Amino acid sequence: TVMAAPGLDGCSWFAALSLGVSLLKCLFMDAYHSTDFEVHRNWLAVTHSLPVSRWYHENTSEWTLDYPPLFAWFEFGLSHVAQHFDRNMLVVENLNYASPATVLFQRLSVVFTDLVFIFAVRECCRCVQEQKGPRDVLSRPSFVLAVLLLWNFGLLIVDHGFPVCVEQSRHLQGALLFAILLNLKHIYLYVAPAYGIYLLRSYCFTQDHKDGSVNWRSFSPLRLLALGAIVVSVCALSFGPFIAMGQLPQVLSRLFPFKRGLCHAYWAPNIWALYNMLDKVLAVLGVRLKLLEEAELPRASMTGGLVQEFQHSVLPSVSPSVTLVCTLLSILPAVASIWRRPRGARGFLRCLLLCALASFMFGWHVHEKAVLIAILPLSILAVESREDAGIFLVLTTTGHYSLFPLIFTPAELPIKVVLMLLFVIFSGQGSLLRPLESVYLAGLVAVAIACEIVFPLSPWQQRLPFLPLLATSVYCSVGVSYSFLRLYASLLRQDEKPKQL
């Protein structure tokens, strides 16, 4: 059984961790901000200055509104606060507007909306297994989990996540929260199969056979209708106005822009980065061995940027339908596992994690930040299982390091290095790694020195400016792929009881 973390209610350490991370973000008010800053400024302007009917048609900026309508309404609400800081940020034509007041508002909006995330972390910490008897607070699983989530390196530097847990006695509440989350950010479609199958299996079927398999006669149509009513209601509130205006196709074209390339401008560390690299190697070898004519090869770019498409030089080009099939096949064993035997909250969490990582590995135009959707749930498993903790250390180190190119200004280099080192050291307490895993992670140090220090001083910087991104993406792809395979291997051996930390 899962017991609540003792002393979590009202404990001072959780409040201190939450306050500490908020204060740290306040210290970064004047630090570098990425293109996401202009993206959200533009969305604030679009939703505030234009009628609803033009939200998903406006294209003055290249950063058009491409999140679900519920998030657009969220931006609309924020814009009414933003006008008290600087009304000029809400003018659509003010592209790349970044006054001090605008920067302050954007930073503070992150800090205050983090309260939702902090509450979610607190609830997750209640659900971890605690060993009986007195134990130093620093070694409690609940404390370790709070640090891994609140002080997650990826969330500190680039993005934010919202853990949504499904407790066995609160299925409808979990369905409601996930439906809201999905209508805020459709990237969570990655884990929708895990939620859908788990809720169908654990809530709509009320009894199991003695061997744990489903009892088909226990199916409850009323429960299925209740789940369906919740999901449909949330989607209707979100998309309803646009359906009424006949704009659903336009909204969907923004949410799923398949004209973009297979890979993001900077390759996410997944299977397609390795595929692209293999294609480049084969193309170079083919030209040198005079098996291919260089003039006949497609253009070198393998990224689609905003609207471009790409064809590989030697290997077959990959279409969106191919990535969809690969993704579905890769998540099938995980969802089949929780269908056969749900195995409670941890079985669901493992399925959710594998769905997230499989979608990251095989998805179309995946953003490198999406690896955080897998890292966060793995944090929960890692505080209870030594095997999962070892996988977590490999995945979180490679996944987080792959985010380094997003913060590329020299002033922020010491900050990101120190923050990541602190997080890795805290995550890697104890002997968690196998020998080859240790060697691989040590190789990241060499990659970092080469990309961050040696390369900028070399003559290659002018001739091969993409080389650090290529090296980072391909090297990290190996670690992420390895973690994915190990997680699937652990799923196949889940009848064995994991060693406790």
BAMISE-130650 format. One record per residue (C-alpha): x, y, z; residue number from 1. Coordinates in Angstrom, 2 decimals, padded with zeros to 5 digits. Layout:
// BAMISE-130650
> X,Y,Z,NUM;
...
END
This chain:
// BAMISE-130650
> 000.00,000.00,000.00,1;
> 001.04,003.60,-000.57,2;
> 001.21,005.67,002.58,3;
> 001.19,009.45,002.66,4;
> 004.50,011.14,003.33,5;
> 004.72,011.67,007.09,6;
> 004.87,015.25,008.18,7;
> 004.27,016.67,004.72,8;
> 001.28,018.68,005.85,9;
> 002.50,022.02,007.11,10;
> 006.15,020.99,006.86,11;
> 008.62,023.84,006.59,12;
> 010.99,022.15,004.13,13;
> 008.44,022.05,001.30,14;
> 007.59,025.72,001.79,15;
> 011.31,026.55,001.82,16;
> 011.95,024.63,-001.40,17;
> 008.99,026.32,-003.11,18;
> 009.96,029.78,-001.95,19;
> 013.59,029.18,-002.86,20;
> 012.89,028.25,-006.47,21;
> 010.54,031.23,-006.86,22;
> 013.21,033.60,-005.54,23;
> 015.80,032.04,-007.84,24;
> 013.57,032.75,-010.85,25;
> 013.19,036.34,-009.66,26;
> 016.99,036.67,-009.76,27;
> 016.87,035.74,-013.46,28;
> 014.55,038.63,-014.36,29;
> 017.17,040.32,-016.53,30;
> 018.68,037.15,-017.95,31;
> 018.49,036.03,-021.58,32;
> 015.03,035.26,-022.94,33;
> 014.42,033.05,-025.96,34;
> 012.03,033.46,-028.90,35;
> 009.30,032.07,-026.62,36;
> 009.24,035.52,-025.00,37;
> 008.13,037.14,-028.27,38;
> 005.80,034.22,-028.99,39;
> 003.80,034.84,-025.83,40;
> 003.96,038.64,-026.16,41;
> 002.43,038.28,-029.61,42;
> -000.27,035.94,-028.32,43;
> -001.11,038.41,-025.56,44;
> -001.45,041.11,-028.21,45;
> -003.52,038.98,-030.58,46;
> -006.03,037.86,-027.95,47;
> -006.31,041.31,-026.39,48;
> -006.47,043.50,-029.50,49;
> -008.39,041.37,-032.00,50;
> -011.86,039.82,-032.05,51;
> -012.02,036.08,-031.35,52;
> -012.80,035.37,-035.00,53;
> -009.33,036.60,-036.02,54;
> -007.21,034.88,-033.36,55;
> -006.31,031.88,-035.50,56;
> -006.04,033.87,-038.75,57;
> -003.72,036.65,-037.59,58;
> -000.22,036.27,-039.10,59;
> 001.51,039.63,-038.73,60;
> 004.15,037.84,-036.69,61;
> 005.75,034.58,-037.77,62;
> 004.89,033.29,-034.28,63;
> 001.23,032.70,-034.96,64;
> -001.16,031.37,-032.31,65;
> -000.81,027.58,-032.44,66;
> -002.00,026.40,-029.02,67;
> -005.51,025.12,-028.24,68;
> -008.29,027.67,-027.61,69;
> -008.29,027.19,-023.85,70;
> -004.72,028.47,-023.75,71;
> -005.76,031.36,-025.97,72;
> -008.41,032.26,-023.40,73;
> -005.72,032.01,-020.71,74;
> -003.57,034.49,-022.68,75;
> -006.65,036.70,-023.03,76;
> -007.03,036.76,-019.26,77;
> -003.33,037.50,-018.72,78;
> -003.51,040.35,-021.22,79;
> -005.89,042.24,-018.95,80;
> -003.23,042.18,-016.27,81;
> -000.47,042.97,-018.76,82;
> -002.15,046.24,-019.80,83;
> -001.38,047.63,-016.35,84;
> 002.35,047.05,-016.93,85;
> 002.79,048.32,-020.50,86;
> -000.06,048.66,-023.00,87;
> 002.38,048.80,-025.91,88;
> 003.17,045.12,-025.52,89;
> -000.44,044.44,-026.53,90;
> -000.09,046.08,-029.95,91;
> 000.12,043.35,-032.59,92;
> 002.41,045.40,-034.85,93;
> 005.00,045.92,-032.08,94;
> 007.10,042.93,-033.11,95;
> 010.00,041.96,-030.81,96;
> 008.83,044.49,-028.23,97;
> 010.70,043.93,-024.96,98;
> 010.47,046.93,-022.67,99;
> 011.58,046.47,-019.03,100;
> 007.93,046.45,-017.91,101;
> 007.11,043.78,-020.50,102;
> 009.99,041.59,-019.35,103;
> 008.93,042.06,-015.73,104;
> 005.37,041.02,-016.48,105;
> 006.40,037.94,-018.45,106;
> 008.77,036.81,-015.68,107;
> 006.23,037.44,-012.91,108;
> 003.50,035.59,-014.81,109;
> 005.72,032.50,-014.74,110;
> 006.43,032.83,-011.02,111;
> 002.77,033.22,-010.09,112;
> 001.40,030.53,-012.38,113;
> 004.03,028.25,-010.84,114;
> 001.70,028.05,-007.84,115;
> -000.34,025.48,-009.81,116;
> 002.79,023.43,-010.40,117;
> 003.85,023.71,-006.76,118;
> 000.45,022.44,-005.61,119;
> 000.71,019.51,-008.04,120;
> 004.18,018.64,-006.72,121;
> 002.86,018.73,-003.16,122;
> 000.15,016.25,-004.09,123;
> 002.68,013.97,-005.81,124;
> 004.89,014.02,-002.71,125;
> 001.96,012.75,-000.65,126;
> 001.77,009.63,-002.79,127;
> 005.33,008.31,-002.56,128;
> 006.21,005.36,-000.37,129;
> 007.95,006.23,002.89,130;
> 009.90,003.81,005.03,131;
> 008.61,003.42,008.54,132;
> 010.50,004.86,011.47,133;
> 012.49,008.08,011.90,134;
> 014.55,009.17,008.91,135;
> 016.60,012.25,008.10,136;
> 014.48,014.66,006.08,137;
> 017.12,014.95,003.34,138;
> 016.88,011.22,002.62,139;
> 013.09,011.00,002.61,140;
> 011.66,010.05,-000.79,141;
> 009.13,012.87,-000.47,142;
> 011.91,015.45,000.02,143;
> 013.99,014.03,-002.83,144;
> 010.97,014.06,-005.14,145;
> 010.14,017.65,-004.24,146;
> 013.67,018.72,-005.17,147;
> 013.66,016.72,-008.42,148;
> 010.40,018.34,-009.51,149;
> 010.55,021.87,-008.11,150;
> 014.24,022.37,-008.90,151;
> 014.24,020.45,-012.16,152;
> 016.96,021.95,-014.33,153;
> 014.87,021.88,-017.49,154;
> 011.96,023.69,-015.87,155;
> 014.30,026.32,-014.45,156;
> 015.74,027.35,-017.79,157;
> 013.15,026.75,-020.50,158;
> 009.64,025.56,-019.76,159;
> 007.05,024.44,-017.24,160;
> 005.07,021.26,-016.75,161;
> 001.90,020.37,-014.90,162;
> 001.88,016.88,-013.33,163;
> -001.65,015.50,-013.32,164;
> -002.09,012.38,-011.22,165;
> -004.99,009.95,-011.27,166;
> -005.75,008.54,-007.84,167;
> -007.61,005.27,-007.85,168;
> -010.57,006.76,-006.00,169;
> -010.70,010.01,-008.01,170;
> -010.88,008.93,-011.65,171;
> -013.40,011.58,-012.69,172;
> -011.37,014.38,-011.17,173;
> -008.28,013.06,-012.95,174;
> -010.17,012.92,-016.24,175;
> -011.34,016.52,-015.79,176;
> -007.85,017.80,-014.99,177;
> -006.27,015.98,-017.92,178;
> -008.96,017.21,-020.33,179;
> -008.24,020.77,-019.19,180;
> -004.49,020.20,-019.54,181;
> -004.92,018.79,-023.04,182;
> -006.96,021.82,-024.09,183;
> -004.25,024.10,-022.74,184;
> -001.33,022.40,-024.48,185;
> -001.96,019.73,-027.08,186;
> 001.53,018.28,-026.74,187;
> -000.02,016.20,-023.96,188;
> -001.63,014.11,-026.69,189;
> 001.62,012.20,-026.23,190;
> 000.26,010.70,-023.00,191;
> -003.44,010.63,-023.87,192;
> -003.36,006.89,-024.72,193;
> -002.10,006.13,-021.20,194;
> -004.87,008.18,-019.58,195;
> -007.57,006.86,-021.89,196;
> -006.73,003.17,-021.53,197;
> -006.12,003.42,-017.79,198;
> -009.41,005.19,-017.10,199;
> -011.35,002.84,-019.36,200;
> -009.80,-000.24,-017.77,201;
> -009.75,000.84,-014.12,202;
> -012.95,002.89,-013.92,203;
> -015.33,001.55,-016.56,204;
> -014.63,-002.09,-015.66,205;
> -015.51,-002.53,-012.02,206;
> -014.15,-006.06,-011.39,207;
> -011.19,-008.23,-012.37,208;
> -010.73,-011.98,-012.48,209;
> -008.56,-013.59,-009.81,210;
> -005.55,-013.55,-012.15,211;
> -005.94,-009.78,-012.63,212;
> -007.36,-009.94,-016.15,213;
> -010.41,-007.92,-017.13,214;
> -013.90,-009.18,-016.33,215;
> -015.82,-008.12,-019.42,216;
> -019.18,-008.56,-017.70,217;
> -018.30,-005.84,-015.19,218;
> -018.32,-003.08,-017.83,219;
> -020.35,-000.02,-016.76,220;
> -021.83,002.04,-019.61,221;
> -022.82,004.76,-017.12,222;
> -019.21,005.22,-016.05,223;
> -018.11,005.45,-019.66,224;
> -020.77,008.08,-020.29,225;
> -019.59,010.02,-017.24,226;
> -016.00,010.04,-018.52,227;
> -017.15,010.95,-022.01,228;
> -019.35,013.76,-020.73,229;
> -016.43,015.32,-018.85,230;
> -014.06,015.21,-021.82,231;
> -016.67,016.41,-024.32,232;
> -017.76,019.26,-022.03,233;
> -014.23,020.60,-021.64,234;
> -013.56,020.34,-025.38,235;
> -016.89,022.02,-026.15,236;
> -016.05,024.95,-023.88,237;
> -012.62,025.26,-025.49,238;
> -013.44,024.73,-029.17,239;
> -017.16,025.57,-029.14,240;
> -016.92,029.24,-030.20,241;
> -014.64,028.34,-033.11,242;
> -016.88,025.48,-034.22,243;
> -019.81,027.89,-034.17,244;
> -017.86,030.32,-036.38,245;
> -016.92,027.52,-038.80,246;
> -013.22,027.90,-037.96,247;
> -012.43,024.41,-036.65,248;
> -010.35,023.44,-039.76,249;
> -008.33,026.66,-039.41,250;
> -007.68,026.02,-035.71,251;
> -006.62,022.43,-036.38,252;
> -004.28,023.55,-039.17,253;
> -002.52,025.76,-036.64,254;
> -002.36,023.03,-033.99,255;
> -000.99,020.40,-036.39,256;
> 001.22,022.16,-038.96,257;
> 002.45,019.14,-040.91,258;
> 004.11,021.38,-043.50,259;
> 006.90,021.83,-041.01,260;
> 009.84,019.48,-041.36,261;
> 010.53,016.15,-039.71,262;
> 012.84,017.80,-037.21,263;
> 012.80,021.09,-035.36,264;
> 015.36,023.78,-036.26,265;
> 017.62,022.15,-033.66,266;
> 017.24,018.38,-033.80,267;
> 015.59,016.90,-030.75,268;
> 017.72,014.00,-029.41,269;
> 015.55,011.20,-030.75,270;
> 015.63,008.41,-033.33,271;
> 015.24,010.84,-036.23,272;
> 018.41,012.69,-035.24,273;
> 020.29,009.41,-035.56,274;
> 018.45,008.69,-038.82,275;
> 019.38,012.11,-040.20,276;
> 023.00,011.66,-039.17,277;
> 023.16,008.25,-040.84,278;
> 021.72,009.79,-044.01,279;
> 024.38,012.51,-043.97,280;
> 027.17,009.98,-043.43,281;
> 025.91,007.78,-046.26,282;
> 025.60,010.79,-048.56,283;
> 029.18,011.89,-047.86,284;
> 030.50,008.36,-048.37,285;
> 028.46,007.98,-051.55,286;
> 029.93,011.17,-053.03,287;
> 033.50,010.28,-052.06,288;
> 033.15,006.78,-053.46,289;
> 031.59,008.30,-056.60,290;
> 028.41,006.32,-056.10,291;
> 026.35,009.51,-055.90,292;
> 026.43,012.78,-057.79,293;
> 026.59,015.69,-055.35,294;
> 024.64,017.96,-057.69,295;
> 021.72,015.53,-057.72,296;
> 021.37,015.31,-053.96,297;
> 018.57,017.24,-052.20,298;
> 019.52,020.41,-050.34,299;
> 021.46,019.78,-047.16,300;
> 018.95,021.19,-044.68,301;
> 017.17,018.58,-042.61,302;
> 015.04,021.00,-040.65,303;
> 011.78,022.52,-041.69,304;
> 011.94,025.69,-039.66,305;
> 008.59,027.39,-040.03,306;
> 007.18,026.00,-043.27,307;
> 009.77,024.01,-045.20,308;
> 009.77,020.29,-045.97,309;
> 012.75,017.99,-046.37,310;
> 013.80,014.98,-048.39,311;
> 016.65,012.76,-047.26,312;
> 019.59,012.20,-049.58,313;
> 020.07,008.43,-049.37,314;
> 017.63,006.94,-046.89,315;
> 013.87,007.02,-047.57,316;
> 012.26,010.31,-046.61,317;
> 010.00,010.17,-043.58,318;
> 006.40,011.43,-043.81,319;
> 004.07,012.40,-040.94,320;
> 002.11,009.18,-041.46,321;
> 005.28,007.12,-040.99,322;
> 006.08,008.88,-037.71,323;
> 002.49,008.30,-036.56,324;
> 002.69,004.56,-037.28,325;
> 006.08,004.29,-035.55,326;
> 004.75,006.15,-032.51,327;
> 001.62,003.98,-032.24,328;
> 003.64,000.78,-032.56,329;
> 006.10,001.96,-029.92,330;
> 003.40,002.72,-027.32,331;
> 001.34,-000.40,-028.04,332;
> 003.17,-002.73,-025.60,333;
> 002.86,-000.17,-022.79,334;
> -000.89,000.42,-023.15,335;
> -001.47,-003.31,-023.69,336;
> 000.32,-003.94,-020.39,337;
> -001.97,-001.71,-018.31,338;
> -004.99,-003.08,-020.15,339;
> -004.15,-006.65,-019.20,340;
> -003.22,-005.79,-015.60,341;
> -003.39,-002.12,-014.58,342;
> -001.11,-002.64,-011.52,343;
> -002.35,000.50,-009.82,344;
> -000.93,004.01,-009.90,345;
> 002.64,002.96,-010.59,346;
> 001.66,000.77,-013.51,347;
> -000.22,003.73,-014.96,348;
> 002.73,006.05,-014.32,349;
> 005.13,003.71,-016.11,350;
> 002.76,003.50,-019.09,351;
> 002.41,007.30,-019.16,352;
> 006.18,007.67,-019.09,353;
> 006.69,005.23,-021.96,354;
> 003.98,006.91,-024.06,355;
> 005.66,010.28,-023.51,356;
> 009.12,009.00,-024.36,357;
> 007.93,006.95,-027.35,358;
> 006.18,010.02,-028.79,359;
> 009.36,012.03,-028.23,360;
> 011.43,009.33,-029.93,361;
> 009.30,008.88,-033.03,362;
> 007.07,011.98,-033.30,363;
> 006.92,014.52,-036.13,364;
> 008.70,017.87,-035.66,365;
> 009.37,017.18,-031.99,366;
> 010.69,020.03,-029.89,367;
> 013.68,019.20,-027.68,368;
> 011.84,020.53,-024.61,369;
> 009.30,017.71,-024.93,370;
> 011.75,015.36,-023.20,371;
> 010.63,016.99,-019.93,372;
> 007.25,015.28,-020.28,373;
> 009.10,012.00,-019.72,374;
> 011.62,013.23,-017.16,375;
> 009.01,014.54,-014.71,376;
> 006.99,011.31,-014.22,377;
> 010.19,009.26,-014.11,378;
> 011.21,011.39,-011.12,379;
> 008.37,009.81,-009.11,380;
> 009.42,006.26,-009.97,381;
> 013.09,007.07,-009.36,382;
> 012.64,007.87,-005.67,383;
> 011.23,004.39,-005.01,384;
> 013.31,002.09,-007.22,385;
> 017.09,001.88,-007.62,386;
> 016.77,000.59,-011.20,387;
> 014.48,003.47,-012.17,388;
> 016.84,005.89,-010.40,389;
> 019.71,004.73,-012.62,390;
> 017.63,005.17,-015.77,391;
> 016.48,008.56,-014.51,392;
> 020.07,009.72,-014.05,393;
> 020.97,008.80,-017.65,394;
> 017.78,010.28,-019.14,395;
> 017.75,013.46,-017.11,396;
> 021.44,014.17,-017.72,397;
> 021.28,013.66,-021.48,398;
> 017.83,015.21,-021.81,399;
> 018.79,018.29,-019.84,400;
> 022.13,018.71,-021.57,401;
> 020.33,018.62,-024.92,402;
> 018.64,021.86,-023.82,403;
> 021.95,023.72,-023.51,404;
> 021.87,025.13,-027.08,405;
> 018.59,026.90,-026.26,406;
> 020.50,029.17,-023.85,407;
> 023.50,030.10,-025.99,408;
> 024.62,033.52,-024.72,409;
> 028.06,033.59,-022.99,410;
> 026.71,035.39,-019.90,411;
> 024.39,032.49,-019.07,412;
> 026.98,029.73,-019.62,413;
> 028.24,029.64,-015.98,414;
> 024.65,029.72,-014.67,415;
> 023.41,026.77,-016.73,416;
> 026.55,024.74,-016.03,417;
> 026.34,025.26,-012.27,418;
> 022.60,024.59,-012.10,419;
> 022.89,021.40,-014.12,420;
> 025.88,020.12,-012.16,421;
> 024.05,020.68,-008.88,422;
> 020.99,018.85,-010.17,423;
> 023.03,015.91,-011.51,424;
> 025.02,015.61,-008.27,425;
> 021.83,015.59,-006.20,426;
> 020.16,013.08,-008.55,427;
> 023.16,010.75,-008.63,428;
> 023.60,010.05,-004.91,429;
> 024.70,006.45,-004.45,430;
> 025.97,003.88,-006.97,431;
> 023.23,004.02,-009.57,432;
> 025.11,003.68,-012.85,433;
> 026.56,000.73,-014.70,434;
> 030.21,001.10,-015.85,435;
> 029.39,001.89,-019.48,436;
> 026.70,004.36,-018.40,437;
> 029.30,006.21,-016.33,438;
> 031.68,006.32,-019.30,439;
> 028.91,007.62,-021.57,440;
> 027.90,010.40,-019.17,441;
> 031.54,011.35,-018.69,442;
> 031.67,011.77,-022.45,443;
> 029.14,014.57,-022.10,444;
> 031.84,016.59,-020.33,445;
> 034.08,016.25,-023.39,446;
> 031.19,017.21,-025.68,447;
> 030.41,020.25,-023.51,448;
> 034.03,021.45,-023.48,449;
> 034.33,020.97,-027.23,450;
> 031.04,022.73,-028.04,451;
> 031.05,025.52,-025.46,452;
> 034.76,026.41,-025.22,453;
> 036.93,024.90,-027.97,454;
> 034.62,025.30,-030.99,455;
> 033.90,029.05,-030.56,456;
> 037.67,029.68,-030.63,457;
> 038.34,027.48,-033.67,458;
> 038.28,028.40,-037.38,459;
> 035.47,025.84,-037.87,460;
> 033.00,028.28,-036.33,461;
> 032.70,030.15,-039.61,462;
> 032.73,027.14,-041.95,463;
> 030.64,024.69,-039.89,464;
> 028.46,026.72,-037.52,465;
> 025.97,023.85,-037.12,466;
> 028.57,021.37,-035.81,467;
> 027.99,021.90,-032.03,468;
> 024.23,021.44,-032.46,469;
> 024.81,018.31,-034.52,470;
> 027.23,016.82,-031.99,471;
> 024.98,017.64,-029.04,472;
> 021.86,016.24,-030.64,473;
> 023.41,013.01,-031.90,474;
> 025.34,012.26,-028.69,475;
> 022.29,012.90,-026.50,476;
> 020.13,010.82,-028.85,477;
> 022.16,007.77,-027.86,478;
> 021.43,008.32,-024.15,479;
> 017.74,009.02,-024.64,480;
> 017.34,005.97,-026.90,481;
> 019.16,003.80,-024.38,482;
> 016.91,005.02,-021.56,483;
> 013.83,004.25,-023.67,484;
> 015.02,000.68,-024.28,485;
> 015.86,000.13,-020.61,486;
> 012.46,001.39,-019.51,487;
> 010.76,-001.01,-021.88,488;
> 012.98,-003.84,-020.64,489;
> 011.93,-003.05,-017.07,490;
> 008.28,-003.16,-018.16,491;
> 008.79,-006.69,-019.46,492;
> 010.33,-007.67,-016.14,493;
> 007.83,-005.87,-013.94,494;
> 006.80,-009.06,-012.14,495;
> 010.17,-008.84,-010.36,496;
> 010.10,-006.65,-007.27,497;
> 012.51,-003.72,-007.68,498;
> 015.20,-003.09,-005.12,499;
> 014.22,-000.27,-002.80,500;
> 016.53,002.69,-002.32,501;
END
